[in-house]
Amino acid sequence: MKIAIVALLVALMLAPVAAGSETGELCPVCALSGETESHGVAATREYEGQIFSFCAKQCAEAFDEDPAAYVFTPGPSPKITLTSTTGAALTPGASGKVTVIDFWATFCKPCVKSMPELDALYRDFSARGVAVIGISTDTGKDRNKKVKKFLEQHPVTYPIAVDREESPAWEAYHVKVLSTVYLVDRNGTITRRWTGEIDVKDVRRAVEALLSDGGAGGSR
């Protein structure tokens, strides 16, 4: 996955921007990769009744492969069971709790930076029916050993699972960049998504909104 992310970012950096009118609309593929400026329109696509503009052909092609990765809409959380580093079964979308799902990796600096704050969130809200689950997207035969060693140096109290290589959770959740954090209500509906450098304070506010609304709905 790390290689795929890097390859996409390099392709976007090298892609020529076709002539097109400058608009204030940011290309959704570039936006997900951290861009903040629009660079003209090279292509457009229609998705779920909306027209999206892209600054390069490569962006439009990336969007075609997985539109749901670039346009977030609330919906059912995939029902996937993983095994935590301690051997427990984890099914993020079917816990019956308000659940924060953090897709991260040991090589991702923003991910590592946000983990202590996510741990504090878990400790503050776990008694009120809130779960936090970390899913490592590290790859390679030694990924389990690598993650366990990392957690020895950076311990957290919430459960961590190492994603599987076949039919991985990150693919089912349309994860393209790290970090990616999802918020799932008690009914198993994904209500929010954050990407890049995560503002855990905003995640905390969204969790509190769900709790005040009974655990379902209440998020924008």
C-alpha positions as a Markdown table, in Angstrom:
| # | Residue | x | y | z |
|---|---|---|---|---|
| 1 | Met | 0.0 | 0.0 | 0.0 |
| 2 | Lys | 2.9 | 2.4 | 0.8 |
| 3 | Ile | 4.2 | 1.9 | -2.7 |
| 4 | Ala | 0.8 | 2.6 | -4.3 |
| 5 | Ile | 0.4 | 5.8 | -2.3 |
| 6 | Val | 3.9 | 7.1 | -3.3 |
| 7 | Ala | 3.3 | 6.1 | -6.9 |
| 8 | Leu | 0.1 | 8.0 | -7.1 |
| 9 | Leu | 1.6 | 11.1 | -5.5 |
| 10 | Val | 4.6 | 11.0 | -7.9 |
| 11 | Ala | 2.2 | 10.6 | -10.9 |
| 12 | Leu | 0.2 | 13.6 | -9.8 |
| 13 | Met | 3.4 | 15.7 | -9.4 |
| 14 | Leu | 4.6 | 14.8 | -12.9 |
| 15 | Ala | 1.3 | 15.0 | -14.7 |
| 16 | Pro | 1.0 | 17.9 | -17.1 |
| 17 | Val | -2.0 | 20.1 | -16.4 |
| 18 | Ala | -4.2 | 20.4 | -19.5 |
| 19 | Ala | -5.5 | 23.7 | -20.7 |
| 20 | Gly | -8.7 | 24.5 | -19.0 |
| 21 | Ser | -10.5 | 27.2 | -17.1 |
| 22 | Glu | -9.3 | 28.0 | -13.7 |
| 23 | Thr | -11.9 | 27.2 | -11.1 |
| 24 | Gly | -12.2 | 27.5 | -7.4 |
| 25 | Glu | -13.1 | 23.8 | -7.2 |
| 26 | Leu | -10.2 | 21.6 | -6.0 |
| 27 | Cys | -9.6 | 18.3 | -7.8 |
| 28 | Pro | -10.9 | 15.6 | -5.3 |
| 29 | Val | -7.9 | 13.3 | -6.0 |
| 30 | Cys | -5.4 | 16.1 | -5.3 |
| 31 | Ala | -7.5 | 17.2 | -2.2 |
| 32 | Leu | -7.2 | 13.8 | -0.7 |
| 33 | Ser | -3.4 | 13.8 | -1.3 |
| 34 | Gly | -3.1 | 17.1 | 0.6 |
| 35 | Glu | -3.2 | 19.7 | -2.2 |
| 36 | Thr | -5.0 | 23.0 | -1.3 |
| 37 | Glu | -5.0 | 24.9 | -4.7 |
| 38 | Ser | -6.9 | 24.2 | -7.9 |
| 39 | His | -4.9 | 23.9 | -11.2 |
| 40 | Gly | -7.5 | 24.2 | -14.0 |
| 41 | Val | -9.7 | 21.5 | -15.5 |
| 42 | Ala | -8.4 | 18.7 | -17.6 |
| 43 | Ala | -11.4 | 16.3 | -17.2 |
| 44 | Thr | -14.7 | 16.0 | -15.6 |
| 45 | Arg | -16.7 | 13.0 | -14.2 |
| 46 | Glu | -20.2 | 12.6 | -13.0 |
| 47 | Tyr | -20.7 | 10.6 | -9.8 |
| 48 | Glu | -23.9 | 10.3 | -7.7 |
| 49 | Gly | -25.5 | 13.2 | -9.6 |
| 50 | Gln | -22.6 | 15.5 | -9.1 |
| 51 | Ile | -20.0 | 16.8 | -11.6 |
| 52 | Phe | -16.4 | 16.7 | -10.4 |
| 53 | Ser | -13.4 | 18.4 | -12.1 |
| 54 | Phe | -9.9 | 17.0 | -12.4 |
| 55 | Cys | -6.7 | 18.9 | -13.0 |
| 56 | Ala | -5.0 | 16.0 | -14.9 |
| 57 | Lys | -5.9 | 12.9 | -16.8 |
| 58 | Gln | -4.2 | 10.7 | -14.2 |
| 59 | Cys | -6.5 | 12.1 | -11.5 |
| 60 | Ala | -9.6 | 11.3 | -13.5 |
| 61 | Glu | -8.3 | 7.8 | -14.1 |
| 62 | Ala | -7.6 | 7.3 | -10.4 |
| 63 | Phe | -11.1 | 8.5 | -9.6 |
| 64 | Asp | -12.6 | 6.1 | -12.1 |
| 65 | Glu | -11.0 | 3.2 | -10.4 |
| 66 | Asp | -12.5 | 3.9 | -7.0 |
| 67 | Pro | -14.8 | 7.0 | -6.8 |
| 68 | Ala | -15.9 | 6.2 | -3.2 |
| 69 | Ala | -12.3 | 6.7 | -2.0 |
| 70 | Tyr | -12.4 | 10.4 | -3.1 |
| 71 | Val | -16.0 | 11.4 | -2.5 |
| 72 | Phe | -17.1 | 10.5 | 1.1 |
| 73 | Thr | -20.7 | 9.8 | 1.8 |
| 74 | Pro | -22.1 | 8.2 | 5.0 |
| 75 | Gly | -22.9 | 4.5 | 4.6 |
| 76 | Pro | -22.7 | 1.0 | 6.1 |
| 77 | Ser | -19.4 | 0.0 | 7.6 |
| 78 | Pro | -17.9 | -3.1 | 5.9 |
| 79 | Lys | -18.2 | -6.2 | 8.1 |
| 80 | Ile | -14.7 | -7.4 | 8.3 |
| 81 | Thr | -13.1 | -9.4 | 11.2 |
| 82 | Leu | -9.5 | -9.0 | 12.0 |
| 83 | Thr | -7.3 | -10.4 | 14.8 |
| 84 | Ser | -5.7 | -8.0 | 17.3 |
| 85 | Thr | -2.0 | -8.2 | 18.3 |
| 86 | Thr | -3.2 | -9.9 | 21.5 |
| 87 | Gly | -5.3 | -12.5 | 19.6 |
| 88 | Ala | -8.8 | -11.0 | 20.1 |
| 89 | Ala | -11.3 | -10.9 | 17.2 |
| 90 | Leu | -12.1 | -7.3 | 16.0 |
| 91 | Thr | -15.1 | -6.5 | 13.8 |
| 92 | Pro | -15.0 | -2.7 | 13.6 |
| 93 | Gly | -18.3 | -2.1 | 11.8 |
| 94 | Ala | -20.4 | -4.4 | 14.1 |
| 95 | Ser | -19.4 | -3.7 | 17.6 |
| 96 | Gly | -22.6 | -2.0 | 18.7 |
| 97 | Lys | -20.5 | 0.9 | 19.9 |
| 98 | Val | -19.6 | 4.3 | 18.7 |
| 99 | Thr | -16.3 | 3.3 | 17.0 |
| 100 | Val | -13.3 | 5.2 | 15.8 |
| 101 | Ile | -11.3 | 3.3 | 13.2 |
| 102 | Asp | -7.7 | 4.5 | 12.6 |
| 103 | Phe | -5.9 | 3.2 | 9.5 |
| 104 | Trp | -2.2 | 3.8 | 10.2 |
| 105 | Ala | 1.3 | 2.5 | 9.6 |
| 106 | Thr | 4.6 | 2.5 | 11.5 |
| 107 | Phe | 6.2 | 4.5 | 8.7 |
| 108 | Cys | 3.5 | 7.2 | 8.8 |
| 109 | Lys | 4.6 | 10.2 | 10.9 |
| 110 | Pro | 1.1 | 11.9 | 11.1 |
| 111 | Cys | -0.3 | 8.5 | 12.2 |
| 112 | Val | 2.2 | 8.1 | 15.0 |
| 113 | Lys | 1.7 | 11.7 | 16.1 |
| 114 | Ser | -2.1 | 11.2 | 16.5 |
| 115 | Met | -2.0 | 7.9 | 18.4 |
| 116 | Pro | -1.5 | 9.3 | 21.9 |
| 117 | Glu | -4.4 | 11.6 | 21.4 |
| 118 | Leu | -6.6 | 8.7 | 20.1 |
| 119 | Asp | -5.5 | 6.8 | 23.2 |
| 120 | Ala | -6.6 | 9.6 | 25.4 |
| 121 | Leu | -9.9 | 9.7 | 23.6 |
| 122 | Tyr | -10.4 | 6.0 | 24.2 |
| 123 | Arg | -9.6 | 6.3 | 27.8 |
| 124 | Asp | -11.9 | 9.2 | 28.3 |
| 125 | Phe | -14.9 | 7.7 | 26.4 |
| 126 | Ser | -14.6 | 3.9 | 26.7 |
| 127 | Ala | -16.8 | 3.8 | 29.8 |
| 128 | Arg | -19.6 | 5.5 | 27.7 |
| 129 | Gly | -19.6 | 2.8 | 25.0 |
| 130 | Val | -16.9 | 4.2 | 22.6 |
| 131 | Ala | -14.4 | 1.9 | 21.0 |
| 132 | Val | -11.1 | 2.8 | 19.2 |
| 133 | Ile | -9.6 | 0.3 | 16.8 |
| 134 | Gly | -6.3 | 0.8 | 15.1 |
| 135 | Ile | -5.6 | -1.1 | 11.8 |
| 136 | Ser | -2.0 | -1.2 | 10.7 |
| 137 | Thr | -1.5 | -1.2 | 6.9 |
| 138 | Asp | 2.2 | -2.3 | 7.2 |
| 139 | Thr | 3.1 | -4.9 | 4.6 |
| 140 | Gly | 5.7 | -7.7 | 4.3 |
| 141 | Lys | 6.2 | -11.1 | 6.0 |
| 142 | Asp | 7.5 | -9.4 | 9.1 |
| 143 | Arg | 4.7 | -6.9 | 9.5 |
| 144 | Asn | 3.3 | -8.5 | 12.6 |
| 145 | Lys | 6.6 | -8.5 | 14.3 |
| 146 | Lys | 7.3 | -5.0 | 13.2 |
| 147 | Val | 4.0 | -3.7 | 14.6 |
| 148 | Lys | 4.4 | -5.5 | 17.9 |
| 149 | Lys | 7.9 | -4.1 | 18.3 |
| 150 | Phe | 6.5 | -0.6 | 17.5 |
| 151 | Leu | 3.8 | -0.9 | 20.1 |
| 152 | Glu | 6.3 | -1.9 | 22.7 |
| 153 | Gln | 7.9 | 1.5 | 22.2 |
| 154 | His | 4.7 | 3.4 | 21.6 |
| 155 | Pro | 2.0 | 1.6 | 23.7 |
| 156 | Val | -1.7 | 2.4 | 23.5 |
| 157 | Thr | -4.6 | 1.0 | 25.4 |
| 158 | Tyr | -7.0 | 0.5 | 22.5 |
| 159 | Pro | -6.7 | -2.7 | 20.4 |
| 160 | Ile | -4.5 | -2.8 | 17.3 |
| 161 | Ala | -4.9 | -5.2 | 14.4 |
| 162 | Val | -2.5 | -5.8 | 11.5 |
| 163 | Asp | -4.4 | -5.8 | 8.2 |
| 164 | Arg | -4.4 | -9.0 | 6.2 |
| 165 | Glu | -2.7 | -9.1 | 2.7 |
| 166 | Glu | -5.6 | -10.8 | 0.9 |
| 167 | Ser | -8.9 | -8.8 | 0.8 |
| 168 | Pro | -7.5 | -6.2 | 3.3 |
| 169 | Ala | -9.7 | -3.9 | 5.4 |
| 170 | Trp | -8.1 | -0.8 | 3.9 |
| 171 | Glu | -9.3 | -1.8 | 0.5 |
| 172 | Ala | -12.9 | -2.4 | 1.7 |
| 173 | Tyr | -12.9 | 1.0 | 3.4 |
| 174 | His | -11.5 | 2.7 | 0.3 |
| 175 | Val | -8.4 | 4.0 | 2.1 |
| 176 | Lys | -6.0 | 5.8 | -0.2 |
| 177 | Val | -3.9 | 7.9 | 2.2 |
| 178 | Leu | -2.6 | 7.7 | 5.7 |
| 179 | Ser | -3.8 | 8.6 | 8.2 |
| 180 | Thr | -7.5 | 7.8 | 7.5 |
| 181 | Val | -9.9 | 7.8 | 10.4 |
| 182 | Tyr | -13.5 | 6.8 | 10.3 |
| 183 | Leu | -16.3 | 7.3 | 12.8 |
| 184 | Val | -19.0 | 4.6 | 13.0 |
| 185 | Asp | -22.2 | 5.0 | 15.0 |
| 186 | Arg | -23.8 | 2.2 | 17.1 |
| 187 | Asn | -25.9 | 1.1 | 14.1 |
| 188 | Gly | -22.8 | 0.4 | 12.0 |
| 189 | Thr | -23.0 | 3.5 | 9.8 |
| 190 | Ile | -19.9 | 5.4 | 8.9 |
| 191 | Thr | -20.7 | 9.0 | 9.7 |
| 192 | Arg | -17.4 | 10.9 | 9.3 |
| 193 | Arg | -14.0 | 10.6 | 7.7 |
| 194 | Trp | -10.7 | 12.4 | 8.3 |
| 195 | Thr | -7.5 | 12.1 | 6.2 |
| 196 | Gly | -4.0 | 13.3 | 6.4 |
| 197 | Glu | -2.9 | 15.0 | 9.6 |
| 198 | Ile | -5.8 | 14.2 | 11.8 |
| 199 | Asp | -7.4 | 16.8 | 14.1 |
| 200 | Val | -8.2 | 14.5 | 17.0 |
| 201 | Lys | -10.0 | 17.4 | 18.7 |
| 202 | Asp | -12.5 | 17.4 | 15.8 |
| 203 | Val | -12.8 | 13.6 | 16.1 |
| 204 | Arg | -13.5 | 14.1 | 19.8 |
| 205 | Arg | -16.2 | 16.6 | 19.1 |
| 206 | Ala | -17.9 | 14.3 | 16.6 |
| 207 | Val | -17.8 | 11.4 | 19.1 |
| 208 | Glu | -19.4 | 13.7 | 21.7 |
| 209 | Ala | -22.1 | 14.7 | 19.2 |
| 210 | Leu | -22.9 | 11.0 | 18.5 |
| 211 | Leu | -23.1 | 10.2 | 22.2 |
| 212 | Ser | -25.4 | 13.2 | 22.9 |
| 213 | Asp | -27.7 | 11.9 | 20.1 |
| 214 | Gly | -27.8 | 8.4 | 21.5 |
| 215 | Gly | -25.0 | 7.0 | 19.5 |
| 216 | Ala | -26.6 | 7.2 | 16.0 |
| 217 | Gly | -26.7 | 10.1 | 13.7 |
| 218 | Gly | -25.8 | 13.6 | 14.9 |
| 219 | Ser | -22.7 | 13.9 | 12.7 |
| 220 | Arg | -22.3 | 16.0 | 9.6 |
